[in-house]
Amino acid sequence: MPKVNISIERITSLEEFVNNKSIPSDEIHLTWIGQAGFMFKFKDKLIMIDPYLSDYLSKKYKGKLFPHIRLMEIPILPEKIVNVDYILSSHAHSDHMDPETLTILSDNNQGCKFIVPAAEIEEAINRGVKRHQITPANNQKSIFLEEKIKIIGIAASHEDLKVNEKGEFHYLGFVFDLGGIKIYHSGDCIPYEGLYEKLKDFNIDLALLPINGRDEYRLSNNIAGNFKITEVLEICQKTGIKNLIVHHFGMFAYNTVSYDELKKLKKESSKSSKALRIIVPEINVVYKIRK
């Protein structure tokens, strides 16, 4: 399997990324927008996944045990994005399917397709997406968006593999196949039986994985968990993934890795061997991916 190269460029703002029309045809440009959110540029297409570009949750949970106050500034206002082609939501938690983000993006991007779990179509409509814009996704379902752009749904266990009576999964990850380069975004997920085997079969070039972990205290207060850092590293080792971008940190004080853990991971990433390149992403940085 040919290796991918990842180079890094700093930009002045995410508006610069959104409006950039000079992407080389053999490159994918990727940028982090906080929490589990990313934007991709491939050819002339703009793709987003799990954008949380509001302060909706701090208002929803004001005065509660976990107040959901943003620790990061909103990196780009959704009003500034009027040329997005595809938006994916991995599940219906509001930092992944945010009504104050999706309503604006749906209104301002009439031709945009929203790819959401089939089990959450009605919820996506409730969050502001128009029904005619929605394309349903499910575990192992391939969706051909256009030439050289395909996504495949991968079941995610956000503490459990939640499935409705139709066999539709509520929590999904996605494998993006962009011109033969395969990028795995797990959504919110913990290890489950069969996951490693699924991923190994895809020959993933780059994984985008959460690292905020989980514990009984959060779970007992209805905060479902994610991979721990050690589990993320194990996934890459056991599935042959050579490039990793971590995420789901730095947004909410109650649900992030500590500063010391992040510092340790950054130190590890600076000395990553050829077996695994680890990237701790930053806002206003573009990761350029090519074979």
JOSULPE-V627212 format. One record per residue. N is the residue number from 1. RES is the residue in one small letter. PSI is psi in whole degrees, 0 to 359 (none if undefined). Layout:
BEGIN
[[N,RES,PSI] [N,RES,PSI]]
END
This chain:
BEGIN
[[1,m,122] [2,p,141] [3,k,154] [4,v,149] [5,n,140] [6,i,118] [7,s,162] [8,i,135] [9,e,132] [10,r,141] [11,i,167] [12,t,332] [13,s,162] [14,l,340] [15,e,324] [16,e,319] [17,f,311] [18,v,322] [19,n,0] [20,n,122] [21,k,8] [22,s,55] [23,i,124] [24,p,142] [25,s,340] [26,d,15] [27,e,151] [28,i,129] [29,h,132] [30,l,138] [31,t,148] [32,w,139] [33,i,19] [34,g,152] [35,q,236] [36,a,12] [37,g,138] [38,f,156] [39,m,140] [40,f,142] [41,k,125] [42,f,124] [43,k,237] [44,d,20] [45,k,143] [46,l,125] [47,i,137] [48,m,150] [49,i,133] [50,d,51] [51,p,126] [52,y,94] [53,l,42] [54,s,186] [55,d,32] [56,y,316] [57,l,330] [58,s,330] [59,k,319] [60,k,322] [61,y,19] [62,k,130] [63,g,358] [64,k,175] [65,l,316] [66,f,100] [67,p,352] [68,h,36] [69,i,131] [70,r,131] [71,l,344] [72,m,143] [73,e,154] [74,i,119] [75,p,335] [76,i,134] [77,l,140] [78,p,334] [79,e,338] [80,k,355] [81,i,105] [82,v,15] [83,n,28] [84,v,139] [85,d,322] [86,y,136] [87,i,128] [88,l,140] [89,s,127] [90,s,332] [91,h,182] [92,a,3] [93,h,144] [94,s,345] [95,d,3] [96,h,330] [97,m,75] [98,d,119] [99,p,325] [100,e,342] [101,t,311] [102,l,325] [103,t,314] [104,i,316] [105,l,322] [106,s,315] [107,d,321] [108,n,356] [109,n,73] [110,q,331] [111,g,2] [112,c,141] [113,k,135] [114,f,118] [115,i,114] [116,v,157] [117,p,135] [118,a,329] [119,a,348] [120,e,22] [121,i,312] [122,e,324] [123,e,322] [124,a,321] [125,i,318] [126,n,332] [127,r,358] [128,g,0] [129,v,139] [130,k,140] [131,r,320] [132,h,347] [133,q,350] [134,i,135] [135,t,121] [136,p,141] [137,a,158] [138,n,170] [139,n,129] [140,q,8] [141,k,128] [142,s,135] [143,i,116] [144,f,105] [145,l,320] [146,e,182] [147,e,127] [148,k,13] [149,i,109] [150,k,144] [151,i,148] [152,i,128] [153,g,139] [154,i,123] [155,a,137] [156,a,144] [157,s,99] [158,h,71] [159,e,328] [160,d,163] [161,l,92] [162,k,122] [163,v,138] [164,n,183] [165,e,344] [166,k,1] [167,g,23] [168,e,131] [169,f,136] [170,h,331] [171,y,127] [172,l,152] [173,g,176] [174,f,141] [175,v,120] [176,f,126] [177,d,101] [178,l,97] [179,g,29] [180,g,349] [181,i,129] [182,k,123] [183,i,128] [184,y,120] [185,h,117] [186,s,351] [187,g,202] [188,d,125] [189,c,151] [190,i,164] [191,p,143] [192,y,161] [193,e,126] [194,g,347] [195,l,313] [196,y,319] [197,e,319] [198,k,313] [199,l,322] [200,k,323] [201,d,337] [202,f,344] [203,n,61] [204,i,133] [205,d,324] [206,l,134] [207,a,139] [208,l,105] [209,l,140] [210,p,152] [211,i,15] [212,n,353] [213,g,200] [214,r,160] [215,d,167] [216,e,326] [217,y,311] [218,r,316] [219,l,321] [220,s,344] [221,n,28] [222,n,29] [223,i,98] [224,a,149] [225,g,180] [226,n,182] [227,f,145] [228,k,161] [229,i,317] [230,t,325] [231,e,323] [232,v,315] [233,l,323] [234,e,320] [235,i,312] [236,c,318] [237,q,316] [238,k,345] [239,t,0] [240,g,16] [241,i,129] [242,k,348] [243,n,133] [244,l,129] [245,i,121] [246,v,159] [247,h,189] [248,h,49] [249,f,157] [250,g,7] [251,m,312] [252,f,134] [253,a,328] [254,y,351] [255,n,55] [256,t,163] [257,v,158] [258,s,164] [259,y,320] [260,d,320] [261,e,318] [262,l,320] [263,k,318] [264,k,319] [265,l,320] [266,k,321] [267,k,318] [268,e,321] [269,s,330] [270,s,340] [271,k,20] [272,s,135] [273,s,178] [274,k,344] [275,a,327] [276,l,124] [277,r,125] [278,i,129] [279,i,125] [280,v,108] [281,p,159] [282,e,156] [283,i,147] [284,n,32] [285,v,135] [286,v,133] [287,y,115] [288,k,120] [289,i,130] [290,r,155] [291,k,none]]
END
